[in-house]
Amino acid sequence: MAQHFPTTHNGKAPQHSDPNAKRKPRLLDDQQVEWLRDLADDDEAQRGYYPDSKVFGLTIFLGAKSSVWRFRQQSRTKGKRSSVFKTLGNWPAMDVDEARKQALIYSGAVAAGTAAPGKRQAMPFKTAFENYLAHLKAQAEAKGKPPRWWANASKLSEAHIMPQWEGWTLAEMSQNPRAVKTWHAKLSKATPTTADHCARLIRACYREEARLDRTLNPAASPTSGIRLGKIKVSKAVLDFPDFSAWRKAWDKIENPVHKGYHLAALLTGCRPTELAMIRESDIDLDARRMIIRNAKAGNDISLPITGEIAFALAMAINAPPQTITMKGLRGMKSGEVRVIERKKLHHEIAAPDLVFPGVRQAGHRAGIPVSGNALRHTFRSIAVSLEISEMLISFLMGHSLQGVSARYTNELMIANSQALREAQEKISRRIFELLGLTLGPHHDAPLVPDTPTRVEATRKKSKAAAPARIA
């Protein structure tokens, strides 16, 4: 039995159009879009793209539930063809005139080369952050300092940043500051300080990449919606009545290297890391001076050595060789204790000639009430109480001089002046007085023991000449 089809004017069966098939451009207006929307709701075959004849590349996509304005355009750069695509908005929230306006704006940005790249060409955040971590490490190595901030940033990235933003591009994060703000607020509920550190790293990574990518707007940072908390300056300090308690805890420290390190930190006011990296070659016994190499400001700091400071340095330099105490190991008798000399340097020791080796975490292990940077605060408080001038305090603490008049000062002249040495001696005497310590009557450093020192043992292993002891 023959089948009968509805026919067209030419007698052929009608062919239903593919929703994804190209349609002829038409002059769109709001009434026509509304009519097309009604057709798409009634007939699935009427869904798909409808191009506009007025703005080339502008189309409206009619889906099952949404009507979306989209813009497509092909371009050629240095002989390489590429296409751009952007979703402009939804109809009817964005009418025809506004869609055409936004399409022309984006088309102009593409022609000028300032449009945000597509997802294939855009810089992934993961790649950009890896480049920034490499920059942090190279920056620290160029300054001759351990890459500690690089290590901290790597841990923060692994724990908090990458689990959330690994699949994003920098352009997407820049266009979605609300998402970054929501993530920061959620993280701040548990660890507010960590959340602020992560936000600073994302901001710094974006700025570093924006130097090389002109499509990234430096002002449109992903963290623009975040209000970082105020950095609270630690007010931990060793008050005058607390010196006796600090002295009792300090006396209980068994390791003479750690003991000398904490006392030297209090007497000099040096930054903990800078004092931990001082070497024997940085101490001039004849001139009674010590050099803090590559300080925070990037300069070397020359400090006078007083008798009290020499006392602290000698405790570390003249310390006996490091040993390892073994108890309860296999093959040992019950209650047996063996003390052997350490053959390999501690893993924290970066160089064999450090004055204070292995003291990076000494403040946490020592059990003293105040340590680290709080001793630096104490040094300044004592200097102010002794009415020492701010200029001399700045030199002793390694601060960079602020103000035009201050920068006229000849730093070398002040560093070698008698006034700076007298100020250092005044502070050292006051600290020893508060601690209840006294120097020997005939010497400004402790007596040197007859047993081999830590430095001599290290030099003997390296077949180098032993240095002169501080005396």
C-alpha positions, -999 to 999 in steps of 0.1 A, spaced: 0 0 0 15 33 -10 23 58 17 11 93 14 33 122 26 22 158 30 37 176 1 51 210 -6 44 232 -37 68 211 -57 53 178 -47 82 166 -26 81 155 11 92 183 35 126 179 52 128 188 88 157 211 97 185 201 121 185 223 153 223 227 148 221 234 111 231 269 100 202 292 95 202 323 73 209 355 92 178 377 100 173 411 113 164 403 149 143 424 172 126 416 205 92 407 190 108 383 166 129 367 193 97 363 214 80 346 184 110 323 178 109 314 215 73 304 213 81 282 183 110 266 201 87 258 231 61 241 208 85 223 184 119 209 194 130 212 158 128 250 160 155 251 187 191 261 179 211 291 168 195 321 150 222 345 136 217 383 135 221 400 101 231 434 116 261 423 137 281 395 121 288 367 146 260 375 170 235 347 175 208 338 199 206 302 211 171 289 219 174 259 241 148 239 261 147 264 289 170 292 281 176 319 255 213 328 254 231 355 234 264 343 220 291 358 199 315 339 176 342 353 154 372 340 135 405 358 134 440 352 120 471 362 139 506 357 123 490 333 98 474 312 125 436 310 124 417 310 156 381 315 168 367 334 197 335 327 216 318 345 244 284 342 261 270 377 264 239 372 285 203 358 286 172 371 268 150 388 279 173 402 306 195 414 277 175 428 248 186 429 212 201 464 213 222 456 243 233 423 229 245 440 197 263 467 218 282 441 239 290 421 208 306 451 191 326 459 223 339 424 225 347 424 187 367 456 192 386 441 221 395 410 199 407 433 171 428 453 195 443 422 211 430 431 246 402 405 249 405 378 274 418 346 258 396 315 255 400 286 278 424 268 255 447 298 252 442 312 287 469 307 313 459 280 338 461 291 374 481 260 383 508 268 357 510 304 367 513 295 404 541 270 397 559 298 378 554 321 408 568 295 432 599 292 410 602 330 411 601 330 449 628 303 451 651 321 426 646 354 445 657 339 478 687 322 462 697 354 445 698 371 479 718 342 494 690 333 518 672 300 525 639 299 505 616 297 535 587 317 521 588 294 490 585 264 513 556 280 532 539 290 499 543 255 486 526 240 516 497 265 515 493 257 478 491 220 484 468 222 514 444 250 506 448 267 472 451 240 446 423 218 458 399 247 450 415 265 420 435 239 401 410 237 372 406 275 368 423 299 346 435 333 358 410 350 335 382 331 350 393 339 385 396 375 376 360 376 363 347 358 393 359 377 424 328 367 443 338 330 441 373 338 454 357 359 482 334 330 492 363 306 493 383 330 515 354 335 539 349 298 543 386 292 550 387 322 574 362 306 597 388 279 607 422 296 600 419 334 593 456 340 592 462 311 567 433 324 546 449 358 543 483 343 534 466 323 506 448 354 493 481 373 493 497 345 473 469 345 447 471 383 444 509 382 440 507 354 414 481 373 394 502 405 394 534 386 384 516 370 354 499 403 344 534 417 338 537 393 308 500 390 297 484 421 284 450 405 285 451 404 323 440 437 339 462 444 369 433 463 385 409 433 382 426 411 407 408 379 417 411 390 454 397 425 448 366 416 469 386 403 499 392 426 529 424 413 545 426 414 582 450 438 598 485 424 606 488 425 644 523 433 655 534 410 683 537 427 716 555 398 733 584 412 753 605 403 783 593 427 810 617 438 838 602 416 865 603 385 842 641 385 837 647 363 867 622 336 854 639 338 820 673 333 836 661 302 855 647 287 823 679 296 804 701 279 830 682 247 824 692 245 787 717 217 784 729 225 749 756 253 751 751 263 715 714 269 721 722 286 753 746 310 737 722 316 708 694 329 730 717 351 751 732 365 720 698 372 706 689 392 737 722 411 738 723 421 701 686 424 691 694 406 659 666 390 638 665 352 647 673 340 612 701 364 606 718 355 639 714 318 632 733 322 598 763 341 613 797 323 606 830 323 623 845 343 595 820 371 603 836 377 637 866 400 640 883 394 673 909 421 668 884 449 660 858 434 683 831 435 657 807 410 641 791 412 606 755 402 599 757 393 562 729 400 538 704 414 563 667 421 556 674 454 539 700 437 517 730 453 534 757 439 558 753 451 594 785 458 614 779 455 652 804 461 680 811 431 702 810 438 739 823 416 767 788 402 773 783 394 736 817 377 735 805 356 764 775 344 745 795 337 713 821 318 732 795 295 748 787 283 712 821 283 696 839 267 726 811 241 731 822 205 731 817 184 700 781 173 694 772 139 707 744 114 704 730 96 735 718 61 728 695 42 752 675 10 749 688 0 715 690 -36 704 721 -53 718 724 -29 747 720 -40 783 692 -28 804 699 7 817 730 11 795 737 45 781 762 52 753 773 87 743 791 89 710 803 118 689 781 128 660 798 118 627 774 136 604 762 172 608 727 179 619 703 182 589 695 219 598 732 229 595 736 247 562 774 253 566 801 237 588 814 270 602 782 284 616 785 299 651 751 286 661 744 254 641 710 237 643 691 265 661 663 271 637 637 256 660 657 263 692 630 287 706 604 260 705 627 233 721 644 255 747 614 259 770 622 296 778 592 320 783 604 345 756 625 337 725 630 346 689 618 380 677 604 388 711 640 391 724 645 417 696 615 437 710 631 434 745 664 448 732 647 479 718 627 484 750 658 484 771 676 507 747 647 532 749 647 530 787 684 539 787 676 570 767 697 559 737 690 580 706 667 565 678 695 569 653 719 546 673 691 522 680 683 519 643 720 512 635 722 485 663 690 468 651 698 470 614 669 492 604 671 512 572 671 550 578 639 568 570 636 604 559 657 626 537 678 641 565 685 606 580 697 594 546 724 621 546 741 602 574 774 585 567 765 550 578 801 537 578 811 566 600 784 559 626 790 521 624 826 526 634 819 554 659 827 552 696 792 564 704 777 532 689 800 510 709 792 529 741 755 524 734 760 487 728 780 484 760 754 503 780 726 479 768 747 448 774 756 458 810 719 465 817 708 431 804 734 413 824 723 433 855 687 423 850 697 386 844 720 386 874 750 376 854 785 388 859 817 385 838 850 373 851 872 399 868 901 396 843 884 386 811 853 395 792 847 360 780 844 327 799 874 305 805 881 281 776 878 244 785 907 220 780 885 195 761 883 198 723 857 222 711 829 216 686 847 239 661 880 221 665 864 187 660 846 199 629 878 214 615 898 183 623 874 162 603 876 185 573 915 186 577 914 224 581 932 245 606 914 251 639 903 287 645 914 308 674 890 305 704 873 336 716 893 348 746 
